Amino acid sequence: MCDDRGAIRGRLEERLKDLSAKGEIPPKLAEVSDVLRVLGNAGAHDFENKLSSRDANVINRFFRSIVEYVYVAPHSLMRYRNLAKTFGKPASQAEQDDVEQNTTKEKLLN
């Protein structure tokens, strides 16, 4: 995510702060990402303090919340914002708008 979103190079802690400063992740999720970073380090390197399966579930939920915010929610928002534009239009017009949108997407991807 740091590479994909253009975070500065450096330590993960600095990169996550950079993403937050750029508005890629809001303050609460920046805090979540820092907790994930610390717990990930503990899980990988701290052999005295073990993480439980419950901890792993919390880590998974935290990770998913960040991915949801950064990647899934914007895509879903765009999709449903476009769908909302079709409400109140005759079905044939809504279908034509959908075809035009898909054609535009294909052109952008190619």
Helices and strands as residue ranges (DSSP letters): H 12-21, H 27-45, H 53-67, I 68-72, H 73-85, H 91-109
